[in-house]
Amino acid sequence: MPESTSTDTFRVIIFLKRKPGLTREEFRSYWDGPHAQLIASLDIAKRNVKNVTKYDRAHTSGKYVAVPEAIGFSAPDWDGLLLLDGESYEKIFEVFLSEEYQKIVVPDEEKFLDRPKCQMLPVGVVTAIA
């Protein structure tokens, strides 16, 4: 196997939990639709494209949720992941700490997320297979 290489990628992974009472489909539909449009409309997203250089949404697949248990892992307790890359952690966090995000996005997140159960994990990226 080739040697692993550290990258200059600053990544934040956010583990998302849907609001109680929402189906997976309702969660996904809102996250991919109205919420994604709201994020794209933010001044901080338009003005500072370097804050977040890559924004990926990953949905869990109900079909494969049992696989982790079959191999001895705990079943995932998440409904989706948000993967954000940026020039630095500070640049990424600037978005979340902005007044605009707090006033506009947080109330929208409360429509579909169980925010206290969501978790944020800043990680350093090491590429093992490219």
URDACOR-V12049 format. One record per pair of residues at least 24 apart in sequence whose ideal C-beta (glycine too) atoms are under 10 Angstrom apart, sorted by the first residue. I is the first residue (numbers start at 1). J is the second residue. Records with the same first field share a line. If there is no record, write none. Layout:
# URDACOR-V12049
I = J  J
This chain:
# URDACOR-V12049
1 = 128  129
2 = 127  128  129  130
3 = 128
4 = 126  127  128  129  130
5 = 125  126  127  128  130
6 = 124  125  126  127
7 = 85  124  125  126  127  130
8 = 87  88  124  125
9 = 53  54  85  86  87  123  124  125  126  127
10 = 53  84  85  86  87  88  89  90  91  92  122  123  124  125
11 = 54  56  83  84  85  86  89  92  121  122  123  124  125
12 = 52  82  83  84  85  86  89  92  93  95  96  120  121  122  123
13 = 56  58  81  82  83  84  119  120  121  122  123
14 = 57  78  80  81  82  83  84  96  113  118  119  120  121
15 = 76  77  78  79  80  81  82  117  118  119  120  121
16 = 57  58  59  60  78  79  80  81  82  109  112  113  114  115  117  118  119
17 = 77  78  79  80  113  114  115  116  117  118  119
18 = 60  78  79  80  112  113  114  117  118
19 = 79  109  110  111  112  113  114  115  117
20 = 114  117
21 = 114
22 = 79  111  112  113  114
24 = 59  60  61  62  65  79  80
25 = 62
26 = 112
27 = 59  60  79  80  112  113
28 = 57  59  60  79  80  112
29 = 112
30 = 108  111  112  113
31 = 57  59  79  80  82  109  112  113
32 = 57  59  80
34 = 108  111  112
35 = 105  108  109  111  112  113
38 = 104  105  108  109
39 = 82  95  101  104  105  108
41 = 104
42 = 95  98  100  101  104  105
43 = 98  100  104
44 = 94  95  96  97  98  99  100  101  104  105
45 = 95  98  100  101  105
47 = 100
48 = 86  87  91  94  95  98
50 = 86  87  88  91
51 = 84  86  87  88  90  91  92  93  94  95  96  98
52 = 84  85  86  87  91  92  94  95
53 = 84  85  86  87  91  92
54 = 83  84  85  86
55 = 82  83  84  85  86
56 = 81  82  83  84  85
57 = 81  82  83
58 = 82  83
77 = 117  119
78 = 117  118  119
79 = 112  113  114  117  118
80 = 113  118
81 = 121
82 = 118  120
83 = 123
84 = 120  122
85 = 125
89 = 122  123  124
92 = 120  122
93 = 120  122
96 = 120
